[in-house]
Amino acid sequence: MLGTDFRTGSPNWLDLGSPDTGAAAAFYRAVFGWDFVSAGPEAGGYGFFQQGGRTVAALGPLTEEDADSAWTVYFQSPDIRATADAVMRAGGQVRVAPMDVMGEGWLAQFTDPQGARFASWQPGKTGGLEVASAENSLVWVELHVPDPEAALGFYGRVFGWRSAEMEAPGMTYRVLSLAEGDQQATSFGGVATQGEGAGGASAIPARWVPYFHVADADATVAAVEGAGGAVLMPAANVPDVGRIAWGADPAGAVFAVLRPDPRM
């Protein structure tokens, strides 16, 4: 599970691009109880989802032409320009070149060779998320692509990630870990074949999906529906993992929830 002791390759930031930030803030408040705090007039509508005064994610308006509403996962970089170079050498694309964010840190946004979008954050004054793996915060990230082995090669060249296969119902799942440290202890996400999950292949283009820890997956599904979102996969038990569900907010941004198995 995720923590906030970020190292190279750790998921250290998460934000939502939305066509209607007010509606998005209301939806996620209804589902997760998050407050939205503006980053100020100079931030162009960007701000922070907070829980108990601590940042769990962020929200801003869509900034790319023809972009769909989506969650973007950021991975820690010690050198954002070197990361951008590594992405290009490995066959990915740089969508947003490395840029300084008002002294808070440096960001860049990328697309991997199979079309999944992701980003990197090089900490400055802001190190990253202030809460992870607590209830109603980010607990896992998952990549869905047509060719998981090719994805492992790409991200291995960019971040040095390691992987281990785990048999899951009807599929082989690859668990991702950081480049250094105990492999199990530094696991933070996984890779699945596109189409193995909520709604079939047509419902899951290549993408990174954030999972949020919840106390009751079924109650969260009801809250998603009650707030105007869509349920892409009803709550279901996954052996040795927990109870999961997939949803989308009213603008179509996809996310998942997990009530972890208490034995994990």
N, C-alpha and C positions, 0 to 999 in steps of 0.2 A: 504494500500500500504506500501511498505517497506521503511525504513529509515536507517540511519547509527548510530542511538543511540541504539546499540546492547545490548540485555539482554539475560539471559539464554533462550536457545531455538530459538533465532533469526537466520534466515539465515544470516551469516556474511562473508561467502566466497564462491567462485564459481570458479571451474577450469575445463578445458577441457583436457582430455588425448587424444592425437592424434598420429597416426603412422607417420605423416609428419607434423611437427610443422611449417615449412616454408609455406607449402600449406595452412594450417589452418589459419595462420596469414594473408595470402593474401586474403583468402575467407572472413574472418570476417572484414577485412578492407574494402572490396568491399561492404559488406552488411550493416555494422554499422559505418564505418569510424574509427574503432579503430586502434590505433598504438600498435605495440608490442615492449616492452622494456625488454631485457634480465635481469635476476636477477644476472648475473655474471657467470664466468667460473666454480665456485664451485657449481653452482645450477643444473648442469647436463642437461642443455637445458631448464630449467623452466624459465618463465618470466611472464610479466604482460601485459594484454590488458588495454590500457589507452585511456581516452577521455579528451582532454584538460589538460593533465598531471596528471590526477587522475585515480586511478585504478578502473576498472569496473568489471574485471574478470581476470583469469590467464590461462596459457597454458603450457603444458609440454608433454614430450613423454610418451607413455604407459610404465608402469613399471611392470604390472602384466602379467604373462604368459597367453596367449590365451585371453587377455582382448580385448573387442571391444571399439572403439572410443566412448566416452560418456562424457557428462557434469556431474560433481559431485557437489552436493549442500552440504555445510558445515553449521552446526548449532552450535551456541555458547555454550561452556561448561565452567563453572567456575572451574571444576576439571575433566580433561580428563580421569584420571584413574577411577574415580567414574562413569563417563559416560560409559566407556567400561564395567565396572562391571554391570551396570544397563542394558545395551544392552544384555549381556549374560544371566542375570537373567530373562529377559523378553522373551527369546527364540531366540534372534538374534545372529549373528556371528561377530567376530572381524577379519577383513581381514588384516588390518595393525594396529599393536599394538601401543599404545601411544608413540610418539617420539618427541623429541625436534627438532625444525627446525631452527638451527643456531641462537638461541636466539630470533627469531621473534615470537615464540609461540609454542604451542604443537598441534599436529594433531593425529587423529586416524580415520580409515576408517572401515565401518561396512556394513553388509547386514541384512535387516530386515527379519522376519520369512517368508515373501512371496516373497523374492528374490530381493527387491528393494535395490540398493546400495546408501549409504549416508555417510557423514563424520561429524566430529566435529572439531572445532578449539577453542583452549584455548588461548586467546590473550597474547602476550608478547609485544615486541616492535611494532609489527603489530597488530592493533586492528581488522582489517577486511577491507572490501571493502570501498572505499572512496566516491563512488557515488552509489545511488540506487534511483529508480523511476523517475529519469530524463530521457529524451529521449536517447535511445540507451544504457540503463542500465537495470539491473535486477529490475523487478517490482513485481513479484509474483512467487511462486513455487507450483508445483502441483504433487501430488502422484497418480499414477494409479496402483491399486492392485485388485486382484480378490475379496477380502473381506475387504471393507472399515471399517466395525465395528471392525474387529480384528486389523486392522492397528491403529485405534484410541486408542485401548487398549494398544498396544505396545508402541506407541510414548507418550501416556499419562504417562506410567510408566517410560519412559526414560527422557522426558523433561517436563512433567506436562502440556502439551498442552490441551487447551479446544477446543470444536467444536460446531458449530451450523449448522443445516440443512437449505439448501436453495433450493427451487425448481427451476430447470433449465429445458430447453426444453428436454423432453424425459428422464430425470434422476433426482435423488436426489443428490445434491452436498453438501459436508461437508466443511464448512469454518473453517480453523484452526486459533487459536489465542494463544498468549503466556499465561503462567500460571498466570501472575499477570497483573493488570491494566485493563482499560476498554476493554471489549471483542472485540467490533467492532474496536476500535482504534488500538488494537494490532494484528489485523488479518494480516496474511502474506502469506497465501497459502490455498490450498484446497486438498480434496481427492475425487477421482472419481473412479467408478467401472472400472476395466480393460476392454477395448474394447469400452467404451463410449467416443468417440473422433475421432481422426484422423485415418482413414483407417481400423477400426475394431480391434478385439482382436489380430489377428495375427501380426498386425503392432505395437502393444503397449505391449511389455512385462512389467512386474512390474517394475516401474521406477519412479524416480523424474524427472520432466520436468521443466526447467527454462523458464520463460516468460520475454521477453525484451520489454520495452516501446518503441513504435515507433510513429512517427508523421503520417505515412501513411502505413497501413498494406498492401494495394495492391501494392504500390511501393516497399515495402520491399520484397514481394513475387517475384516480377519481378527481383529484385536484386539477390535474392537467386538463381533463375533459370539462370540468366545471369552469375553468378559466378561458375556455375557447381554443385549447390546443387539440392536437390529434394524438391518438395512441397508435403507434406503429407496430408494437408488439406487446400484448398484454403481459402482466406479471407472470413469471414462470420460474420454477426452481432449477438451478444448475448445480449438479452435485459438486460438493467441495468448494463451491464459490459463493453461493447465496441465491437470493431471489432478485431477478432483474426484470426490467421493462424498458421499452424504448418509446420515446414520444417526440413530438415536434411542437414548437410554439406556434401562435397564430400566423406568424410570418414564414413558417416553414423550416426554421432552424432545428436541426436534429440533435437530440441528446439522449442519454440513458440514465437510469437510476439503478442502484444496487443496495440491497440490504445484505451486508456481508454475512456469510455463515459465521456464527459466533465462535466456531472452532478454529477459524483462520487466524 
